[in-house]
Amino acid sequence: MAEKAMTSNPRDDELASWTRIGIASGFLACFAYPLMVYVPLPRIAQVIFGASFGPALAVASVALAHILQARRRAASVELAGICNSLAGALVTAMIVVQLAITYSTAPAADEQLTGLLRRRIWDIVLGLDVSFDVFIALGTLLFAINMMRDPRFGRVIGWAGAFISVVMLLGANFYYFPDPPRQHGFPEIGLFVGLWYLAVVLLIVRSVRRGRARAARI
């Protein structure tokens, strides 16, 4: 009996692994992009943070799907992870293209032509940005709906995620397309999305600590 009690449950071990991965990659995703955008950094640091944000977002989203499915298995949770993983790929392409334009060393044979080409290429970056927002909006909405029924997250975080997805990510981007909403005085959408996901990571950390406290009392 003692040997059986000491044997760990493979399903619990898997969930614990996904939880650790989700927390680590979630924190990385929440801080990598703001650091790259708002903090003056040397080129190599910007490239590292820019290239790490998308993969961290994808990994954190897959981990979050596993965490949610530990309580309730639903196809919408898996779809949320898929959408956010695709969003991670798109935002990586967007950031890398943007950095390549910024740090390009290609000689400018014609300044006027170079300026025109740069503006047209920048339109591609804006298109990739909206494509990223579409996928992360869908993923966030599906995650938020499932969080409403999960006591580890609750209705407040669920409704907040749904509002950010539908009103801010989809509504504002479609209404102001192709211009970024912030050019028209709309609040910085990325800030709200990042804070929401940061809150999700912190709630996961709280859930883990509560689980350990309960286990210690047994």
PyMOL CGO cylinders between C-alpha atoms (Angstrom):
from pymol import cmd
from pymol.cgo import CYLINDER

trace = [
    CYLINDER, 0.00, 0.00, 0.00, 2.82, 2.39, 0.87, 0.3, 1, 1, 1, 1, 1, 1,
    CYLINDER, 2.82, 2.39, 0.87, 4.49, 1.69, -2.46, 0.3, 1, 1, 1, 1, 1, 1,
    CYLINDER, 4.49, 1.69, -2.46, 1.23, 2.35, -4.27, 0.3, 1, 1, 1, 1, 1, 1,
    CYLINDER, 1.23, 2.35, -4.27, 0.72, 5.62, -2.41, 0.3, 1, 1, 1, 1, 1, 1,
    CYLINDER, 0.72, 5.62, -2.41, 4.21, 6.78, -3.36, 0.3, 1, 1, 1, 1, 1, 1,
    CYLINDER, 4.21, 6.78, -3.36, 3.60, 6.10, -7.04, 0.3, 1, 1, 1, 1, 1, 1,
    CYLINDER, 3.60, 6.10, -7.04, 2.76, 9.31, -8.83, 0.3, 1, 1, 1, 1, 1, 1,
    CYLINDER, 2.76, 9.31, -8.83, -0.18, 9.65, -11.18, 0.3, 1, 1, 1, 1, 1, 1,
    CYLINDER, -0.18, 9.65, -11.18, 1.11, 10.06, -14.77, 0.3, 1, 1, 1, 1, 1, 1,
    CYLINDER, 1.11, 10.06, -14.77, -1.82, 12.36, -15.59, 0.3, 1, 1, 1, 1, 1, 1,
    CYLINDER, -1.82, 12.36, -15.59, -1.00, 14.61, -12.62, 0.3, 1, 1, 1, 1, 1, 1,
    CYLINDER, -1.00, 14.61, -12.62, 2.66, 14.63, -13.61, 0.3, 1, 1, 1, 1, 1, 1,
    CYLINDER, 2.66, 14.63, -13.61, 1.75, 15.65, -17.15, 0.3, 1, 1, 1, 1, 1, 1,
    CYLINDER, 1.75, 15.65, -17.15, -0.50, 18.45, -15.89, 0.3, 1, 1, 1, 1, 1, 1,
    CYLINDER, -0.50, 18.45, -15.89, 2.24, 19.66, -13.54, 0.3, 1, 1, 1, 1, 1, 1,
    CYLINDER, 2.24, 19.66, -13.54, 4.70, 19.75, -16.44, 0.3, 1, 1, 1, 1, 1, 1,
    CYLINDER, 4.70, 19.75, -16.44, 2.30, 21.69, -18.66, 0.3, 1, 1, 1, 1, 1, 1,
    CYLINDER, 2.30, 21.69, -18.66, 1.60, 24.07, -15.79, 0.3, 1, 1, 1, 1, 1, 1,
    CYLINDER, 1.60, 24.07, -15.79, 5.30, 24.83, -15.30, 0.3, 1, 1, 1, 1, 1, 1,
    CYLINDER, 5.30, 24.83, -15.30, 5.75, 25.27, -19.05, 0.3, 1, 1, 1, 1, 1, 1,
    CYLINDER, 5.75, 25.27, -19.05, 2.70, 27.52, -19.22, 0.3, 1, 1, 1, 1, 1, 1,
    CYLINDER, 2.70, 27.52, -19.22, 3.86, 29.75, -16.38, 0.3, 1, 1, 1, 1, 1, 1,
    CYLINDER, 3.86, 29.75, -16.38, 7.41, 30.10, -17.73, 0.3, 1, 1, 1, 1, 1, 1,
    CYLINDER, 7.41, 30.10, -17.73, 6.43, 30.69, -21.37, 0.3, 1, 1, 1, 1, 1, 1,
    CYLINDER, 6.43, 30.69, -21.37, 3.51, 32.89, -20.30, 0.3, 1, 1, 1, 1, 1, 1,
    CYLINDER, 3.51, 32.89, -20.30, 5.74, 35.24, -18.34, 0.3, 1, 1, 1, 1, 1, 1,
    CYLINDER, 5.74, 35.24, -18.34, 8.22, 35.31, -21.24, 0.3, 1, 1, 1, 1, 1, 1,
    CYLINDER, 8.22, 35.31, -21.24, 5.48, 36.21, -23.74, 0.3, 1, 1, 1, 1, 1, 1,
    CYLINDER, 5.48, 36.21, -23.74, 3.99, 38.87, -21.43, 0.3, 1, 1, 1, 1, 1, 1,
    CYLINDER, 3.99, 38.87, -21.43, 7.31, 40.65, -20.95, 0.3, 1, 1, 1, 1, 1, 1,
    CYLINDER, 7.31, 40.65, -20.95, 9.26, 40.01, -24.18, 0.3, 1, 1, 1, 1, 1, 1,
    CYLINDER, 9.26, 40.01, -24.18, 7.11, 42.14, -26.48, 0.3, 1, 1, 1, 1, 1, 1,
    CYLINDER, 7.11, 42.14, -26.48, 6.73, 45.17, -24.15, 0.3, 1, 1, 1, 1, 1, 1,
    CYLINDER, 6.73, 45.17, -24.15, 10.48, 45.16, -23.52, 0.3, 1, 1, 1, 1, 1, 1,
    CYLINDER, 10.48, 45.16, -23.52, 11.19, 45.12, -27.25, 0.3, 1, 1, 1, 1, 1, 1,
    CYLINDER, 11.19, 45.12, -27.25, 8.67, 47.88, -28.03, 0.3, 1, 1, 1, 1, 1, 1,
    CYLINDER, 8.67, 47.88, -28.03, 8.89, 50.28, -25.08, 0.3, 1, 1, 1, 1, 1, 1,
    CYLINDER, 8.89, 50.28, -25.08, 12.47, 49.88, -23.80, 0.3, 1, 1, 1, 1, 1, 1,
    CYLINDER, 12.47, 49.88, -23.80, 15.45, 51.19, -25.82, 0.3, 1, 1, 1, 1, 1, 1,
    CYLINDER, 15.45, 51.19, -25.82, 17.49, 48.06, -26.49, 0.3, 1, 1, 1, 1, 1, 1,
    CYLINDER, 17.49, 48.06, -26.49, 20.45, 47.23, -28.73, 0.3, 1, 1, 1, 1, 1, 1,
    CYLINDER, 20.45, 47.23, -28.73, 19.69, 45.53, -32.02, 0.3, 1, 1, 1, 1, 1, 1,
    CYLINDER, 19.69, 45.53, -32.02, 20.60, 41.99, -30.94, 0.3, 1, 1, 1, 1, 1, 1,
    CYLINDER, 20.60, 41.99, -30.94, 18.39, 42.23, -27.84, 0.3, 1, 1, 1, 1, 1, 1,
    CYLINDER, 18.39, 42.23, -27.84, 15.45, 43.45, -29.92, 0.3, 1, 1, 1, 1, 1, 1,
    CYLINDER, 15.45, 43.45, -29.92, 15.90, 40.56, -32.33, 0.3, 1, 1, 1, 1, 1, 1,
    CYLINDER, 15.90, 40.56, -32.33, 16.07, 38.03, -29.49, 0.3, 1, 1, 1, 1, 1, 1,
    CYLINDER, 16.07, 38.03, -29.49, 12.97, 39.34, -27.73, 0.3, 1, 1, 1, 1, 1, 1,
    CYLINDER, 12.97, 39.34, -27.73, 11.12, 39.80, -31.02, 0.3, 1, 1, 1, 1, 1, 1,
    CYLINDER, 11.12, 39.80, -31.02, 11.87, 36.27, -32.19, 0.3, 1, 1, 1, 1, 1, 1,
    CYLINDER, 11.87, 36.27, -32.19, 11.01, 34.73, -28.81, 0.3, 1, 1, 1, 1, 1, 1,
    CYLINDER, 11.01, 34.73, -28.81, 7.59, 36.37, -28.32, 0.3, 1, 1, 1, 1, 1, 1,
    CYLINDER, 7.59, 36.37, -28.32, 5.68, 34.36, -30.93, 0.3, 1, 1, 1, 1, 1, 1,
    CYLINDER, 5.68, 34.36, -30.93, 7.03, 30.92, -29.94, 0.3, 1, 1, 1, 1, 1, 1,
    CYLINDER, 7.03, 30.92, -29.94, 6.48, 31.75, -26.26, 0.3, 1, 1, 1, 1, 1, 1,
    CYLINDER, 6.48, 31.75, -26.26, 2.88, 32.74, -27.02, 0.3, 1, 1, 1, 1, 1, 1,
    CYLINDER, 2.88, 32.74, -27.02, 2.28, 29.50, -28.93, 0.3, 1, 1, 1, 1, 1, 1,
    CYLINDER, 2.28, 29.50, -28.93, 3.79, 27.29, -26.23, 0.3, 1, 1, 1, 1, 1, 1,
    CYLINDER, 3.79, 27.29, -26.23, 1.96, 29.12, -23.44, 0.3, 1, 1, 1, 1, 1, 1,
    CYLINDER, 1.96, 29.12, -23.44, -1.32, 28.75, -25.32, 0.3, 1, 1, 1, 1, 1, 1,
    CYLINDER, -1.32, 28.75, -25.32, -0.88, 25.00, -25.79, 0.3, 1, 1, 1, 1, 1, 1,
    CYLINDER, -0.88, 25.00, -25.79, -0.05, 24.70, -22.10, 0.3, 1, 1, 1, 1, 1, 1,
    CYLINDER, -0.05, 24.70, -22.10, -3.11, 26.78, -21.15, 0.3, 1, 1, 1, 1, 1, 1,
    CYLINDER, -3.11, 26.78, -21.15, -5.29, 24.46, -23.23, 0.3, 1, 1, 1, 1, 1, 1,
    CYLINDER, -5.29, 24.46, -23.23, -3.96, 21.46, -21.28, 0.3, 1, 1, 1, 1, 1, 1,
    CYLINDER, -3.96, 21.46, -21.28, -4.52, 23.26, -17.98, 0.3, 1, 1, 1, 1, 1, 1,
    CYLINDER, -4.52, 23.26, -17.98, -8.14, 24.07, -18.83, 0.3, 1, 1, 1, 1, 1, 1,
    CYLINDER, -8.14, 24.07, -18.83, -8.82, 20.56, -20.13, 0.3, 1, 1, 1, 1, 1, 1,
    CYLINDER, -8.82, 20.56, -20.13, -7.74, 19.10, -16.79, 0.3, 1, 1, 1, 1, 1, 1,
    CYLINDER, -7.74, 19.10, -16.79, -11.14, 20.28, -15.47, 0.3, 1, 1, 1, 1, 1, 1,
    CYLINDER, -11.14, 20.28, -15.47, -13.28, 20.17, -18.61, 0.3, 1, 1, 1, 1, 1, 1,
    CYLINDER, -13.28, 20.17, -18.61, -12.48, 18.68, -21.97, 0.3, 1, 1, 1, 1, 1, 1,
    CYLINDER, -12.48, 18.68, -21.97, -13.95, 20.67, -24.84, 0.3, 1, 1, 1, 1, 1, 1,
    CYLINDER, -13.95, 20.67, -24.84, -13.14, 21.05, -28.52, 0.3, 1, 1, 1, 1, 1, 1,
    CYLINDER, -13.14, 21.05, -28.52, -13.25, 24.84, -28.11, 0.3, 1, 1, 1, 1, 1, 1,
    CYLINDER, -13.25, 24.84, -28.11, -10.24, 24.69, -25.77, 0.3, 1, 1, 1, 1, 1, 1,
    CYLINDER, -10.24, 24.69, -25.77, -8.18, 22.85, -28.37, 0.3, 1, 1, 1, 1, 1, 1,
    CYLINDER, -8.18, 22.85, -28.37, -9.30, 25.30, -31.04, 0.3, 1, 1, 1, 1, 1, 1,
    CYLINDER, -9.30, 25.30, -31.04, -8.20, 28.18, -28.80, 0.3, 1, 1, 1, 1, 1, 1,
    CYLINDER, -8.20, 28.18, -28.80, -4.72, 26.68, -28.52, 0.3, 1, 1, 1, 1, 1, 1,
    CYLINDER, -4.72, 26.68, -28.52, -4.55, 26.18, -32.30, 0.3, 1, 1, 1, 1, 1, 1,
    CYLINDER, -4.55, 26.18, -32.30, -5.67, 29.76, -33.04, 0.3, 1, 1, 1, 1, 1, 1,
    CYLINDER, -5.67, 29.76, -33.04, -3.16, 31.26, -30.63, 0.3, 1, 1, 1, 1, 1, 1,
    CYLINDER, -3.16, 31.26, -30.63, -0.39, 29.04, -31.99, 0.3, 1, 1, 1, 1, 1, 1,
    CYLINDER, -0.39, 29.04, -31.99, -1.12, 30.32, -35.49, 0.3, 1, 1, 1, 1, 1, 1,
    CYLINDER, -1.12, 30.32, -35.49, -1.14, 33.84, -34.04, 0.3, 1, 1, 1, 1, 1, 1,
    CYLINDER, -1.14, 33.84, -34.04, 2.32, 33.17, -32.63, 0.3, 1, 1, 1, 1, 1, 1,
    CYLINDER, 2.32, 33.17, -32.63, 3.60, 32.22, -36.08, 0.3, 1, 1, 1, 1, 1, 1,
    CYLINDER, 3.60, 32.22, -36.08, 2.06, 35.29, -37.70, 0.3, 1, 1, 1, 1, 1, 1,
    CYLINDER, 2.06, 35.29, -37.70, 3.38, 37.72, -35.09, 0.3, 1, 1, 1, 1, 1, 1,
    CYLINDER, 3.38, 37.72, -35.09, 6.87, 36.23, -35.44, 0.3, 1, 1, 1, 1, 1, 1,
    CYLINDER, 6.87, 36.23, -35.44, 6.74, 36.88, -39.19, 0.3, 1, 1, 1, 1, 1, 1,
    CYLINDER, 6.74, 36.88, -39.19, 5.45, 40.41, -38.57, 0.3, 1, 1, 1, 1, 1, 1,
    CYLINDER, 5.45, 40.41, -38.57, 8.13, 41.29, -36.01, 0.3, 1, 1, 1, 1, 1, 1,
    CYLINDER, 8.13, 41.29, -36.01, 11.00, 39.80, -37.99, 0.3, 1, 1, 1, 1, 1, 1,
    CYLINDER, 11.00, 39.80, -37.99, 9.90, 41.63, -41.17, 0.3, 1, 1, 1, 1, 1, 1,
    CYLINDER, 9.90, 41.63, -41.17, 9.55, 44.85, -39.19, 0.3, 1, 1, 1, 1, 1, 1,
    CYLINDER, 9.55, 44.85, -39.19, 13.02, 44.50, -37.67, 0.3, 1, 1, 1, 1, 1, 1,
    CYLINDER, 13.02, 44.50, -37.67, 14.50, 43.64, -41.08, 0.3, 1, 1, 1, 1, 1, 1,
    CYLINDER, 14.50, 43.64, -41.08, 13.06, 46.85, -42.51, 0.3, 1, 1, 1, 1, 1, 1,
    CYLINDER, 13.06, 46.85, -42.51, 14.29, 48.89, -39.55, 0.3, 1, 1, 1, 1, 1, 1,
    CYLINDER, 14.29, 48.89, -39.55, 17.83, 47.53, -39.61, 0.3, 1, 1, 1, 1, 1, 1,
    CYLINDER, 17.83, 47.53, -39.61, 18.18, 47.04, -43.37, 0.3, 1, 1, 1, 1, 1, 1,
    CYLINDER, 18.18, 47.04, -43.37, 21.66, 47.77, -44.71, 0.3, 1, 1, 1, 1, 1, 1,
    CYLINDER, 21.66, 47.77, -44.71, 20.65, 47.63, -48.37, 0.3, 1, 1, 1, 1, 1, 1,
    CYLINDER, 20.65, 47.63, -48.37, 22.07, 50.59, -50.32, 0.3, 1, 1, 1, 1, 1, 1,
    CYLINDER, 22.07, 50.59, -50.32, 19.54, 53.24, -51.36, 0.3, 1, 1, 1, 1, 1, 1,
    CYLINDER, 19.54, 53.24, -51.36, 20.14, 53.92, -55.05, 0.3, 1, 1, 1, 1, 1, 1,
    CYLINDER, 20.14, 53.92, -55.05, 17.14, 56.23, -55.27, 0.3, 1, 1, 1, 1, 1, 1,
    CYLINDER, 17.14, 56.23, -55.27, 15.95, 57.89, -52.06, 0.3, 1, 1, 1, 1, 1, 1,
    CYLINDER, 15.95, 57.89, -52.06, 12.47, 58.65, -53.41, 0.3, 1, 1, 1, 1, 1, 1,
    CYLINDER, 12.47, 58.65, -53.41, 11.97, 55.10, -54.69, 0.3, 1, 1, 1, 1, 1, 1,
    CYLINDER, 11.97, 55.10, -54.69, 13.36, 53.65, -51.46, 0.3, 1, 1, 1, 1, 1, 1,
    CYLINDER, 13.36, 53.65, -51.46, 10.94, 55.72, -49.39, 0.3, 1, 1, 1, 1, 1, 1,
    CYLINDER, 10.94, 55.72, -49.39, 8.00, 54.60, -51.54, 0.3, 1, 1, 1, 1, 1, 1,
    CYLINDER, 8.00, 54.60, -51.54, 8.99, 50.95, -51.34, 0.3, 1, 1, 1, 1, 1, 1,
    CYLINDER, 8.99, 50.95, -51.34, 9.45, 51.21, -47.57, 0.3, 1, 1, 1, 1, 1, 1,
    CYLINDER, 9.45, 51.21, -47.57, 5.93, 52.58, -47.16, 0.3, 1, 1, 1, 1, 1, 1,
    CYLINDER, 5.93, 52.58, -47.16, 4.43, 49.84, -49.33, 0.3, 1, 1, 1, 1, 1, 1,
    CYLINDER, 4.43, 49.84, -49.33, 6.37, 47.14, -47.48, 0.3, 1, 1, 1, 1, 1, 1,
    CYLINDER, 6.37, 47.14, -47.48, 5.17, 48.67, -44.22, 0.3, 1, 1, 1, 1, 1, 1,
    CYLINDER, 5.17, 48.67, -44.22, 1.62, 48.04, -45.43, 0.3, 1, 1, 1, 1, 1, 1,
    CYLINDER, 1.62, 48.04, -45.43, 2.54, 44.34, -45.47, 0.3, 1, 1, 1, 1, 1, 1,
    CYLINDER, 2.54, 44.34, -45.47, 3.59, 44.63, -41.82, 0.3, 1, 1, 1, 1, 1, 1,
    CYLINDER, 3.59, 44.63, -41.82, 0.23, 46.23, -40.99, 0.3, 1, 1, 1, 1, 1, 1,
    CYLINDER, 0.23, 46.23, -40.99, -1.58, 43.42, -42.80, 0.3, 1, 1, 1, 1, 1, 1,
    CYLINDER, -1.58, 43.42, -42.80, 0.35, 40.82, -40.84, 0.3, 1, 1, 1, 1, 1, 1,
    CYLINDER, 0.35, 40.82, -40.84, -0.50, 42.70, -37.65, 0.3, 1, 1, 1, 1, 1, 1,
    CYLINDER, -0.50, 42.70, -37.65, -4.24, 42.52, -38.37, 0.3, 1, 1, 1, 1, 1, 1,
    CYLINDER, -4.24, 42.52, -38.37, -3.92, 38.84, -39.33, 0.3, 1, 1, 1, 1, 1, 1,
    CYLINDER, -3.92, 38.84, -39.33, -2.23, 38.20, -35.99, 0.3, 1, 1, 1, 1, 1, 1,
    CYLINDER, -2.23, 38.20, -35.99, -4.99, 40.08, -34.18, 0.3, 1, 1, 1, 1, 1, 1,
    CYLINDER, -4.99, 40.08, -34.18, -7.69, 37.99, -35.88, 0.3, 1, 1, 1, 1, 1, 1,
    CYLINDER, -7.69, 37.99, -35.88, -6.20, 34.70, -34.73, 0.3, 1, 1, 1, 1, 1, 1,
    CYLINDER, -6.20, 34.70, -34.73, -5.33, 35.83, -31.21, 0.3, 1, 1, 1, 1, 1, 1,
    CYLINDER, -5.33, 35.83, -31.21, -8.82, 37.34, -30.87, 0.3, 1, 1, 1, 1, 1, 1,
    CYLINDER, -8.82, 37.34, -30.87, -10.42, 34.01, -31.77, 0.3, 1, 1, 1, 1, 1, 1,
    CYLINDER, -10.42, 34.01, -31.77, -8.11, 32.10, -29.44, 0.3, 1, 1, 1, 1, 1, 1,
    CYLINDER, -8.11, 32.10, -29.44, -8.60, 34.55, -26.60, 0.3, 1, 1, 1, 1, 1, 1,
    CYLINDER, -8.60, 34.55, -26.60, -12.38, 34.49, -27.03, 0.3, 1, 1, 1, 1, 1, 1,
    CYLINDER, -12.38, 34.49, -27.03, -12.50, 30.69, -26.89, 0.3, 1, 1, 1, 1, 1, 1,
    CYLINDER, -12.50, 30.69, -26.89, -10.21, 30.61, -23.86, 0.3, 1, 1, 1, 1, 1, 1,
    CYLINDER, -10.21, 30.61, -23.86, -12.30, 33.28, -22.13, 0.3, 1, 1, 1, 1, 1, 1,
    CYLINDER, -12.30, 33.28, -22.13, -15.57, 31.42, -22.71, 0.3, 1, 1, 1, 1, 1, 1,
    CYLINDER, -15.57, 31.42, -22.71, -14.15, 28.28, -21.14, 0.3, 1, 1, 1, 1, 1, 1,
    CYLINDER, -14.15, 28.28, -21.14, -12.67, 30.24, -18.22, 0.3, 1, 1, 1, 1, 1, 1,
    CYLINDER, -12.67, 30.24, -18.22, -16.13, 31.47, -17.23, 0.3, 1, 1, 1, 1, 1, 1,
    CYLINDER, -16.13, 31.47, -17.23, -16.95, 27.94, -16.05, 0.3, 1, 1, 1, 1, 1, 1,
    CYLINDER, -16.95, 27.94, -16.05, -13.58, 27.29, -14.41, 0.3, 1, 1, 1, 1, 1, 1,
    CYLINDER, -13.58, 27.29, -14.41, -13.31, 28.27, -10.71, 0.3, 1, 1, 1, 1, 1, 1,
    CYLINDER, -13.31, 28.27, -10.71, -9.57, 28.86, -11.12, 0.3, 1, 1, 1, 1, 1, 1,
    CYLINDER, -9.57, 28.86, -11.12, -10.32, 31.84, -13.37, 0.3, 1, 1, 1, 1, 1, 1,
    CYLINDER, -10.32, 31.84, -13.37, -13.98, 32.83, -13.07, 0.3, 1, 1, 1, 1, 1, 1,
    CYLINDER, -13.98, 32.83, -13.07, -16.52, 34.99, -14.85, 0.3, 1, 1, 1, 1, 1, 1,
    CYLINDER, -16.52, 34.99, -14.85, -14.70, 38.31, -14.41, 0.3, 1, 1, 1, 1, 1, 1,
    CYLINDER, -14.70, 38.31, -14.41, -11.57, 37.21, -16.26, 0.3, 1, 1, 1, 1, 1, 1,
    CYLINDER, -11.57, 37.21, -16.26, -13.77, 35.37, -18.77, 0.3, 1, 1, 1, 1, 1, 1,
    CYLINDER, -13.77, 35.37, -18.77, -15.95, 38.35, -19.62, 0.3, 1, 1, 1, 1, 1, 1,
    CYLINDER, -15.95, 38.35, -19.62, -12.91, 40.64, -19.73, 0.3, 1, 1, 1, 1, 1, 1,
    CYLINDER, -12.91, 40.64, -19.73, -11.24, 38.35, -22.27, 0.3, 1, 1, 1, 1, 1, 1,
    CYLINDER, -11.24, 38.35, -22.27, -14.40, 38.18, -24.36, 0.3, 1, 1, 1, 1, 1, 1,
    CYLINDER, -14.40, 38.18, -24.36, -14.70, 41.98, -24.39, 0.3, 1, 1, 1, 1, 1, 1,
    CYLINDER, -14.70, 41.98, -24.39, -11.07, 42.46, -25.38, 0.3, 1, 1, 1, 1, 1, 1,
    CYLINDER, -11.07, 42.46, -25.38, -11.43, 39.88, -28.17, 0.3, 1, 1, 1, 1, 1, 1,
    CYLINDER, -11.43, 39.88, -28.17, -14.68, 41.06, -29.74, 0.3, 1, 1, 1, 1, 1, 1,
    CYLINDER, -14.68, 41.06, -29.74, -14.65, 44.82, -29.14, 0.3, 1, 1, 1, 1, 1, 1,
    CYLINDER, -14.65, 44.82, -29.14, -10.98, 45.75, -29.10, 0.3, 1, 1, 1, 1, 1, 1,
    CYLINDER, -10.98, 45.75, -29.10, -9.19, 43.18, -31.25, 0.3, 1, 1, 1, 1, 1, 1,
    CYLINDER, -9.19, 43.18, -31.25, -11.83, 42.39, -33.87, 0.3, 1, 1, 1, 1, 1, 1,
    CYLINDER, -11.83, 42.39, -33.87, -14.08, 45.45, -33.70, 0.3, 1, 1, 1, 1, 1, 1,
    CYLINDER, -14.08, 45.45, -33.70, -11.43, 48.17, -33.65, 0.3, 1, 1, 1, 1, 1, 1,
    CYLINDER, -11.43, 48.17, -33.65, -9.12, 46.50, -36.18, 0.3, 1, 1, 1, 1, 1, 1,
    CYLINDER, -9.12, 46.50, -36.18, -11.92, 45.92, -38.67, 0.3, 1, 1, 1, 1, 1, 1,
    CYLINDER, -11.92, 45.92, -38.67, -13.41, 49.39, -38.20, 0.3, 1, 1, 1, 1, 1, 1,
    CYLINDER, -13.41, 49.39, -38.20, -10.14, 51.29, -38.71, 0.3, 1, 1, 1, 1, 1, 1,
    CYLINDER, -10.14, 51.29, -38.71, -8.62, 48.87, -41.24, 0.3, 1, 1, 1, 1, 1, 1,
    CYLINDER, -8.62, 48.87, -41.24, -6.05, 49.24, -42.74, 0.3, 1, 1, 1, 1, 1, 1,
    CYLINDER, -6.05, 49.24, -42.74, -4.84, 51.87, -40.26, 0.3, 1, 1, 1, 1, 1, 1,
    CYLINDER, -4.84, 51.87, -40.26, -3.78, 50.83, -36.77, 0.3, 1, 1, 1, 1, 1, 1,
    CYLINDER, -3.78, 50.83, -36.77, -6.55, 51.88, -34.32, 0.3, 1, 1, 1, 1, 1, 1,
    CYLINDER, -6.55, 51.88, -34.32, -4.08, 53.87, -32.20, 0.3, 1, 1, 1, 1, 1, 1,
    CYLINDER, -4.08, 53.87, -32.20, -3.61, 56.29, -35.12, 0.3, 1, 1, 1, 1, 1, 1,
    CYLINDER, -3.61, 56.29, -35.12, -7.22, 57.35, -34.60, 0.3, 1, 1, 1, 1, 1, 1,
    CYLINDER, -7.22, 57.35, -34.60, -6.96, 57.83, -30.85, 0.3, 1, 1, 1, 1, 1, 1,
    CYLINDER, -6.96, 57.83, -30.85, -8.09, 54.31, -29.90, 0.3, 1, 1, 1, 1, 1, 1,
    CYLINDER, -8.09, 54.31, -29.90, -6.41, 52.87, -26.76, 0.3, 1, 1, 1, 1, 1, 1,
    CYLINDER, -6.41, 52.87, -26.76, -3.35, 50.66, -27.24, 0.3, 1, 1, 1, 1, 1, 1,
    CYLINDER, -3.35, 50.66, -27.24, -4.95, 47.25, -27.75, 0.3, 1, 1, 1, 1, 1, 1,
    CYLINDER, -4.95, 47.25, -27.75, -1.79, 45.25, -27.18, 0.3, 1, 1, 1, 1, 1, 1,
    CYLINDER, -1.79, 45.25, -27.18, -1.47, 46.63, -23.66, 0.3, 1, 1, 1, 1, 1, 1,
    CYLINDER, -1.47, 46.63, -23.66, -4.92, 45.32, -22.66, 0.3, 1, 1, 1, 1, 1, 1,
    CYLINDER, -4.92, 45.32, -22.66, -4.30, 41.94, -24.28, 0.3, 1, 1, 1, 1, 1, 1,
    CYLINDER, -4.30, 41.94, -24.28, -0.93, 41.61, -22.54, 0.3, 1, 1, 1, 1, 1, 1,
    CYLINDER, -0.93, 41.61, -22.54, -2.36, 42.56, -19.15, 0.3, 1, 1, 1, 1, 1, 1,
    CYLINDER, -2.36, 42.56, -19.15, -5.19, 40.06, -19.57, 0.3, 1, 1, 1, 1, 1, 1,
    CYLINDER, -5.19, 40.06, -19.57, -2.79, 37.21, -20.32, 0.3, 1, 1, 1, 1, 1, 1,
    CYLINDER, -2.79, 37.21, -20.32, -0.55, 38.31, -17.46, 0.3, 1, 1, 1, 1, 1, 1,
    CYLINDER, -0.55, 38.31, -17.46, -3.58, 38.08, -15.15, 0.3, 1, 1, 1, 1, 1, 1,
    CYLINDER, -3.58, 38.08, -15.15, -4.24, 34.57, -16.49, 0.3, 1, 1, 1, 1, 1, 1,
    CYLINDER, -4.24, 34.57, -16.49, -0.67, 33.50, -15.71, 0.3, 1, 1, 1, 1, 1, 1,
    CYLINDER, -0.67, 33.50, -15.71, -0.91, 34.95, -12.20, 0.3, 1, 1, 1, 1, 1, 1,
    CYLINDER, -0.91, 34.95, -12.20, -4.18, 33.09, -11.61, 0.3, 1, 1, 1, 1, 1, 1,
    CYLINDER, -4.18, 33.09, -11.61, -2.48, 29.85, -12.66, 0.3, 1, 1, 1, 1, 1, 1,
    CYLINDER, -2.48, 29.85, -12.66, 0.33, 30.57, -10.18, 0.3, 1, 1, 1, 1, 1, 1,
    CYLINDER, 0.33, 30.57, -10.18, -2.27, 31.20, -7.46, 0.3, 1, 1, 1, 1, 1, 1,
    CYLINDER, -2.27, 31.20, -7.46, -4.02, 27.95, -8.30, 0.3, 1, 1, 1, 1, 1, 1,
    CYLINDER, -4.02, 27.95, -8.30, -0.75, 26.02, -8.02, 0.3, 1, 1, 1, 1, 1, 1,
    CYLINDER, -0.75, 26.02, -8.02, 0.04, 27.57, -4.63, 0.3, 1, 1, 1, 1, 1, 1,
    CYLINDER, 0.04, 27.57, -4.63, -3.43, 26.77, -3.32, 0.3, 1, 1, 1, 1, 1, 1,
    CYLINDER, -3.43, 26.77, -3.32, -3.06, 23.18, -4.49, 0.3, 1, 1, 1, 1, 1, 1,
    CYLINDER, -3.06, 23.18, -4.49, 0.25, 22.84, -2.70, 0.3, 1, 1, 1, 1, 1, 1,
    CYLINDER, 0.25, 22.84, -2.70, -1.22, 24.36, 0.48, 0.3, 1, 1, 1, 1, 1, 1,
    CYLINDER, -1.22, 24.36, 0.48, -4.09, 21.87, 0.43, 0.3, 1, 1, 1, 1, 1, 1,
    CYLINDER, -4.09, 21.87, 0.43, -1.70, 18.97, -0.15, 0.3, 1, 1, 1, 1, 1, 1,
    CYLINDER, -1.70, 18.97, -0.15, 0.44, 20.10, 2.77, 0.3, 1, 1, 1, 1, 1, 1,
    CYLINDER, 0.44, 20.10, 2.77, -2.57, 20.02, 5.11, 0.3, 1, 1, 1, 1, 1, 1,
    CYLINDER, -2.57, 20.02, 5.11, -3.47, 16.44, 4.18, 0.3, 1, 1, 1, 1, 1, 1,
]
cmd.load_cgo(trace, "trace")
